[in-house]
């Protein structure tokens, strides 16, 4: 498995209704690295 690096970037976003913040992006972040690793393993470049 290739190395993954987490980079935290500060940003200001206005809160949504009742002060809520979005958390849906967390679910998206895991899909692309998993797909990339699957293709990497399938091609056999290891």
TIVO-589973 format. One line per field, with one value per atom (N, C-alpha, C, CB): atom name; residue in one letter; x, y, z; residue number from 1. Coordinates in steps of 0.05 Angstrom, whole numbers. Glycine has a CB too. Example, Ala and Ser with C-alpha at 12.3 -4.5 7.8 and 13.67 -1.06 7.14 Angstrom:
% residues 2
at [N / CA / C / CB / N / CA / C / CB];
aa [a / a / a / a / s / s / s / s];
px [264 / 246 / 264 / 226 / 257 / 273 / 258 / 282];
py [-114 / -90 / -66 / -89 / -45 / -21 / 1 / -12];
pz [156 / 156 / 156 / 181 / 142 / 143 / 157 / 114];
i [1 / 1 / 1 / 1 / 2 / 2 / 2 / 2];
% end
This chain:
% residues 46
at [N / CA / C / CB / N / CA / C / CB / N / CA / C / CB / N / CA / C / CB / N / CA / C / CB / N / CA / C / CB / N / CA / C / CB / N / CA / C / CB / N / CA / C / CB / N / CA / C / CB / N / CA / C / CB / N / CA / C / CB / N / CA / C / CB / N / CA / C / CB / N / CA / C / CB / N / CA / C / CB / N / CA / C / CB / N / CA / C / CB / N / CA / C / CB / N / CA / C / CB / N / CA / C / CB / N / CA / C / CB / N / CA / C / CB / N / CA / C / CB / N / CA / C / CB / N / CA / C / CB / N / CA / C / CB / N / CA / C / CB / N / CA / C / CB / N / CA / C / CB / N / CA / C / CB / N / CA / C / CB / N / CA / C / CB / N / CA / C / CB / N / CA / C / CB / N / CA / C / CB / N / CA / C / CB / N / CA / C / CB / N / CA / C / CB / N / CA / C / CB / N / CA / C / CB / N / CA / C / CB / N / CA / C / CB / N / CA / C / CB / N / CA / C / CB / N / CA / C / CB];
aa [x / x / x / x / x / x / x / x / x / x / x / x / x / x / x / x / x / x / x / x / x / x / x / x / x / x / x / x / x / x / x / x / x / x / x / x / x / x / x / x / x / x / x / x / x / x / x / x / x / x / x / x / x / x / x / x / x / x / x / x / x / x / x / x / x / x / x / x / x / x / x / x / x / x / x / x / x / x / x / x / x / x / x / x / x / x / x / x / x / x / x / x / x / x / x / x / x / x / x / x / x / x / x / x / x / x / x / x / x / x / x / x / x / x / x / x / x / x / x / x / x / x / x / x / x / x / x / x / x / x / x / x / x / x / x / x / x / x / x / x / x / x / x / x / x / x / x / x / x / x / x / x / x / x / x / x / x / x / x / x / x / x / x / x / x / x / x / x / x / x / x / x / x / x / x / x / x / x / x / x / x / x / x / x];
px [17 / 0 / 18 / -19 / 11 / 27 / 22 / 19 / 41 / 39 / 19 / 67 / 3 / -16 / -8 / -45 / -11 / -4 / -29 / 19 / -35 / -57 / -48 / -72 / -61 / -54 / -79 / -44 / -77 / -99 / -96 / -100 / -118 / -118 / -140 / -123 / -132 / -152 / -168 / -138 / -194 / -211 / -234 / -220 / -246 / -270 / -294 / -267 / -313 / -339 / -361 / -342 / -380 / -403 / -418 / -422 / -428 / -443 / -470 / -448 / -480 / -505 / -528 / -507 / -552 / -575 / -570 / -600 / -577 / -575 / -545 / -591 / -526 / -498 / -485 / -494 / -499 / -489 / -466 / -512 / -448 / -426 / -428 / -398 / -419 / -420 / -399 / -417 / -406 / -386 / -385 / -393 / -400 / -402 / -376 / -424 / -359 / -334 / -316 / -319 / -319 / -302 / -307 / -309 / -331 / -337 / -326 / -367 / -323 / -312 / -282 / -319 / -268 / -239 / -228 / -229 / -241 / -231 / -234 / -243 / -252 / -258 / -236 / -284 / -225 / -205 / -179 / -200 / -168 / -144 / -148 / -133 / -172 / -178 / -179 / -204 / -192 / -194 / -167 / -213 / -151 / -124 / -107 / -111 / -108 / -92 / -102 / -94 / -128 / -139 / -129 / -169 / -128 / -118 / -88 / -124 / -74 / -45 / -39 / -33 / -54 / -50 / -58 / -66 / -79 / -89 / -69 / -116 / -57 / -38 / -12 / -32 / -5 / 19 / 44 / 21 / 44 / 68 / 84 / 61 / 75 / 88 / 115 / 72];
py [-23 / 0 / 25 / 0 / 44 / 68 / 86 / 84 / 103 / 120 / 142 / 132 / 148 / 170 / 191 / 160 / 216 / 238 / 256 / 255 / 263 / 280 / 309 / 271 / 327 / 355 / 370 / 366 / 384 / 399 / 428 / 397 / 438 / 466 / 481 / 467 / 503 / 519 / 536 / 537 / 537 / 554 / 563 / 539 / 585 / 595 / 591 / 624 / 577 / 573 / 581 / 543 / 596 / 603 / 578 / 622 / 577 / 554 / 553 / 555 / 529 / 525 / 530 / 497 / 520 / 524 / 514 / 509 / 529 / 523 / 518 / 498 / 530 / 527 / 501 / 529 / 485 / 460 / 463 / 443 / 444 / 443 / 417 / 446 / 417 / 393 / 373 / 401 / 348 / 327 / 306 / 313 / 310 / 291 / 287 / 299 / 307 / 304 / 282 / 331 / 276 / 255 / 228 / 252 / 222 / 197 / 196 / 193 / 219 / 220 / 215 / 247 / 225 / 223 / 195 / 237 / 176 / 148 / 133 / 133 / 141 / 126 / 128 / 135 / 151 / 154 / 140 / 183 / 142 / 126 / 96 / 133 / 87 / 58 / 49 / 52 / 65 / 58 / 59 / 78 / 79 / 81 / 58 / 107 / 49 / 26 / 0 / 23 / -2 / -26 / -27 / -26 / -5 / -5 / -10 / 23 / 2 / -3 / -32 / 14 / -45 / -74 / -91 / -83 / -83 / -99 / -98 / -89 / -75 / -71 / -86 / -41 / -90 / -105 / -89 / -128 / -63 / -47 / -48 / -18 / -65 / -67 / -78 / -83];
pz [0 / 0 / 0 / 24 / -16 / -18 / 7 / -43 / 13 / 36 / 32 / 43 / 53 / 52 / 71 / 58 / 64 / 80 / 84 / 68 / 109 / 115 / 117 / 141 / 103 / 104 / 114 / 76 / 136 / 147 / 138 / 178 / 127 / 117 / 132 / 86 / 144 / 159 / 139 / 179 / 143 / 127 / 144 / 101 / 136 / 150 / 133 / 159 / 143 / 129 / 148 / 120 / 138 / 154 / 163 / 139 / 188 / 196 / 182 / 227 / 179 / 166 / 185 / 154 / 178 / 195 / 224 / 184 / 243 / 272 / 280 / 278 / 265 / 272 / 262 / 301 / 246 / 236 / 217 / 224 / 217 / 198 / 182 / 212 / 157 / 141 / 149 / 111 / 149 / 155 / 132 / 182 / 111 / 89 / 74 / 70 / 74 / 59 / 70 / 59 / 95 / 107 / 93 / 137 / 86 / 72 / 44 / 71 / 31 / 4 / 3 / -9 / 24 / 24 / 23 / 48 / 33 / 33 / 8 / 55 / -10 / -34 / -55 / -46 / -60 / -81 / -75 / -86 / -51 / -45 / -47 / -17 / -38 / -40 / -69 / -25 / -86 / -114 / -127 / -128 / -121 / -132 / -124 / -123 / -99 / -91 / -104 / -60 / -108 / -122 / -150 / -121 / -165 / -192 / -192 / -206 / -174 / -172 / -167 / -148 / -150 / -145 / -169 / -120 / -182 / -205 / -229 / -214 / -233 / -255 / -249 / -260 / -224 / -216 / -218 / -233 / -212 / -212 / -186 / -218 / -168 / -142 / -143 / -123];
i [1 / 1 / 1 / 1 / 2 / 2 / 2 / 2 / 3 / 3 / 3 / 3 / 4 / 4 / 4 / 4 / 5 / 5 / 5 / 5 / 6 / 6 / 6 / 6 / 7 / 7 / 7 / 7 / 8 / 8 / 8 / 8 / 9 / 9 / 9 / 9 / 10 / 10 / 10 / 10 / 11 / 11 / 11 / 11 / 12 / 12 / 12 / 12 / 13 / 13 / 13 / 13 / 14 / 14 / 14 / 14 / 15 / 15 / 15 / 15 / 16 / 16 / 16 / 16 / 17 / 17 / 17 / 17 / 18 / 18 / 18 / 18 / 19 / 19 / 19 / 19 / 20 / 20 / 20 / 20 / 21 / 21 / 21 / 21 / 22 / 22 / 22 / 22 / 23 / 23 / 23 / 23 / 24 / 24 / 24 / 24 / 25 / 25 / 25 / 25 / 26 / 26 / 26 / 26 / 27 / 27 / 27 / 27 / 28 / 28 / 28 / 28 / 29 / 29 / 29 / 29 / 30 / 30 / 30 / 30 / 31 / 31 / 31 / 31 / 32 / 32 / 32 / 32 / 33 / 33 / 33 / 33 / 34 / 34 / 34 / 34 / 35 / 35 / 35 / 35 / 36 / 36 / 36 / 36 / 37 / 37 / 37 / 37 / 38 / 38 / 38 / 38 / 39 / 39 / 39 / 39 / 40 / 40 / 40 / 40 / 41 / 41 / 41 / 41 / 42 / 42 / 42 / 42 / 43 / 43 / 43 / 43 / 44 / 44 / 44 / 44 / 45 / 45 / 45 / 45 / 46 / 46 / 46 / 46];
% end
